Amino acid sequence: MITVLATKKLTKTQKKSFENNRLQVVDKNFIKTKIVPFEINILNEILLFTSKNAVKSVLKNSNSLTSKKCICVGSKTKKYLEKKGFEVIDYRNNAEQLANFIITKHKEKTFTFFSGNLRKNDLPKVLIENNVVYNEITVYETYLKPHKLETAFNGIAFFSPSGVSSYLKNNELKNEVCFCIGKTTAKALENKTQNIKIITQPSVENVIEEIIKYYN
């Protein structure tokens, strides 16, 4: 039987999708996140979110920010923001696309970026290079949670660059197909393997759908 490793815990429904398509899945959390206290000294016109974890932290800290307009990464983060009362003026599939969108359409605006401690430099780098006014606030922390695995897998699902780093701490890639939730995650696998499939619409469900399609 085809066996796939998911580098995060899945819901019962998500695991059932594998079972219904004659695939075996092993799911383990390779990272953990922690909301951290923070202060907002400067709050600019538009809020930037690249993860749902950042939204959760902001909401725990203050409910008064829902009057602010937002731009975010990912349709799931967009839906979550809207569910919590935020106005999302646009979203993109990854941080690189988000940065290019900002400098093309909103360069004259000012931004507050709510981030995690291990965030990649894609977004800030473009904003700085194009003289976009922004400030950054770290609102959650990510920790690696490595596991040593003896099982051989046909495929591995990666959901973040941190998940890739954590997996590679105690394991090597051989002939596994690596299914990545987006370009940023795939970039973390550079020089490690050529066997990479990038999901164009980043969500856990779409990663699962792509895996099922690949093996059936």
N, C-alpha and C positions, 0 to 999 in steps of 0.2 A: 504493500500500500504506500502511496505517496504521503510523505510526512513533511509538515511545514512547521517552522518555529515562528511564533509571533512574539516580538520582543516587548510586549506589554500584555497585561491581562485583558481578556476579551469578555464580552457579555455572553450569557447563555445563548441568546439569539445569534450572535456572531459565530460562536462555536458550532451551533447547529447548522449553519450554512455550509461549513466544511463537511460535516457528517453527511448532510443531504446530498453532497456531490462526491461521496466516496473518497474523501481526503481526511487524513488524521492531522490534528493540530495540537501542538504543545505551546502553551502560553505562559510567559513569565515576565514580570516587571524587571527591566534592566535599568530603569532609573526611578527615582522618587523625587517629588517636588514638595517644597515647603513654603507656605505663605509667610512673608516677613513684614514687620512693621515698617512704615515709611512716612515721610513728611512731604507735603506738596508746598514748596516755597514759591514756585512759579507755575502757573497754569495757563497754557497758551490756547489758541483758538480751536485747534482740532486735536483730538486724542488719537494716538496710534497704538494699536494692539497687534502683536504677531502671534499671540496664543490665548487660548481660553483660560489658562492658569492666571495670566495677568489680569484678565477681566474679573475673575473670582476674587483675587486679592484686592483689587480696587474697590469692589462692591463691599467687601468685608471692612475696609478702611473707611469708606464714605459712600453714602447714597446720594450725595448732593451733586455728583458729576453727570448725572443722566441728562442734564440739559445741554451738555456739550455734544457737538457733532464728532463722529468717529470715522476713521478709515482703518481697515484691518486686513489680516491675512486669513484666508479660508472661509468657506461658506458656513461651516459649523460655528465658527467664532462670530460671524455676522448674525446668524440666527439667534445665538445666545445673547448677544448685545441687544438685539431688537426685543427679545423676550423680556429683558431686564429694563426696557424703557429708553435705551439709547437710540439716537438717530444715526444710522450708518449711511454715509453719503456714497461710499463705494468700498469695494474689497478686491483683492487680487489673490492669486494662488500661492505666491511666495514673496519673500521680503525683497528680492531683486525687482520683481514686477511692481511691487508697491512703491519702491524708491523711484523707479522710472516714471510711474504714474504721477507721483507727487511733483517731480521736477518739470513734468510736461504740462500738468493741469492746475497745480496749486502752489507753484513756487513762491508766490507772493504771500502765502499764508504762514502762520506760525504753528508749531506743533509741540505736543508733549508726548513722549514715547515711554510707555510703561513696559518694562522689559524684565527678563530673567538674568541671573548672573552669568549664565553660559551662552548668552545670545551671540550669534555670529555677527560679523562686522559689516555685512552686505548693506544694510539699510543706513546706519550712521555714516559709513564711508561716502555713499552717494550724496547724502544730505550735506555733509561738510564740504565736499568738492564743489557743490553747486550753490554754496552760501545760503542754504535754507536755514531759517531760524528755528531752532528746536532745543528742548531740554530733555534729558533722560532720567527716569526714576526706576531703580531696581525694586520690584515688588514681589518677586518670588525667587527661590533658589532651587537649583536642580543638583541632585547628587547621583553619582553613578552607583549602580547596584549590580556588580558583575556576578555571573554564574559560570561555573565550569561545566560544560556539557559533554557527555560521552556519546550521546545519540547522534547518528548521522541523519542529516536532514536533506531533503531534495530542494527545499526553498526556505528562505528566511524573510520575514516581513519586518522592515525597519520603519519607525515612525518619527525619528528625530536624529540629528547628528549625535546627540548625547547617547542615544540608544546604540548607535554604531560604535562609538568609543567604548562604551561599557561592554558590549559583546566582544570586542577585539582585545579587551584586557586579558581574558582567560581562554580565548578560542581563536582558531585560525580559519580563514575561508578557504574552501577547496573548490568543489564543483557546484556548490549551491547557487541557485538563482536567487538574487537579492531583489526583492520587491520594495521599492522606496516610495514613501508617501509624497515626495516632491524632490525638486532639483537640489535644494540645500542639503537634504539628507543623502541624496546620491553623491553629492560632492565629497562627503565625508568618507566615501568608499574609493575615492580616486587612488590609483596605484595599489589597491588591495585586490581588486577583481574587475574583470571586464563584463561579468555576467550580471548586468543590472537592468531592471525594468523600472521605469519611472512612471508613476501614476500622474496623469495630467490634471485631474480634478481631485485635489488632496482631501481625503477623508478616510477613516478606517474602513468604512463600508466599501469604498471604491478600491482600496487595496485588496480587500477580500475578494471582491468581484473579479479583479484582474487575475488573482491567483487561481481562482476557480476556472476562469476562461482559459488560462494557460495550460492547465493540467487536464482539461476535459475536451 
